[in-house]
Amino acid sequence: YTQWFSGLSCPQHNIPVTEQYQIASAKLLRYNFIIILDMLGDPDYAKAVENFFGVPGVTAKRGAACQRKSRQANKMVPLVIKNETMERLIDLNKVDIGLYKELTDCLDRDEDNNYGFPKFKPARFSNVSVKVPYDKYVEWKAEQNGGKPVRGEELKRITVISDEADER
């Protein structure tokens, strides 16, 4: 997982696993919410995730579309792993376990034994963009500035944009 999240899994690059770990960790920690899939087996955790997004059914059982064919293929051609490959996988798994621990260490429960995720609020995901027609921008901007007129440089920029839009 560390290699996959870092985007540096190509062996030709020969990038140290410690560097891959740092990059993977930095990428993942940019997110505001990370769902730990194996924790969805905990009903309290699953309920907290459902409450956060405002959707039920997070834990509904689903099978992979290719699950049956994959199992058949594994029976027909069993996997044979060389010892050096196994050792490499063990080393990589140790790094992955460290990343997992880093991401899950913050999952403490509060005094009521609940996870501290916020509840769903529709406004959190609403579009708050303000659409202003370019020909009304000067009036809108003046209104935003408490009635003060738009500065000259900004007005020139608006005029240029307006002229370009008219030509299209």
C-alpha positions, 0 to 999 in steps of 0.5 A, a space after each residue: 500500500 505504501 508503494 501504491 499511495 506514494 505512486 513510486 512502486 516502479 522497481 526501476 526507480 529504486 526509491 527507498 521504502 522510507 522515502 515512499 512511506 513519507 510521500 504516501 503518508 503526506 499524500 494521505 494526511 491531506 485528506 480530511 476523512 479517511 475510511 479504514 475499510 477493515 474497521 467497517 466491521 465495527 458497528 459503531 465505526 460504521 454508524 459514525 461513517 454513515 452519520 458523517 455522510 448522511 447515508 445508510 448502508 455502508 456495511 451492506 455486504 457486496 461481492 466483487 464482480 470477478 470474485 468467483 472467476 478469480 477463485 477458479 483461476 487460483 485453483 487452476 494455477 496455484 501461486 508459487 512464490 520464491 523465498 526472496 519474493 516472500 522476504 521482500 513482501 514481508 519487509 514491505 508489509 512491515 512498512 504498510 503496517 506502520 502506515 496503517 498504525 499512523 492513520 488509525 492511531 487517532 481513532 479514539 472513542 469519546 467518553 460515550 464510546 463513540 467515534 468523534 466524527 461530525 454528523 452530516 450537515 447538508 450545507 457542508 457539501 452545498 455549492 456556495 459559489 456566487 455566479 455574477 454575469 460579467 456585465 454586472 460585475 462592476 455593480 456587484 463588486 461595488 456592492 461587495 466593497 460597501 458601495 466603494 467604486 471598483 479600482 481603475 486597474 480592476 475595471 480595465 481587466 473587467 473591460 478587457 474580459 468583457 470585450 473578449 467575451 463579446 467577440 466570442 
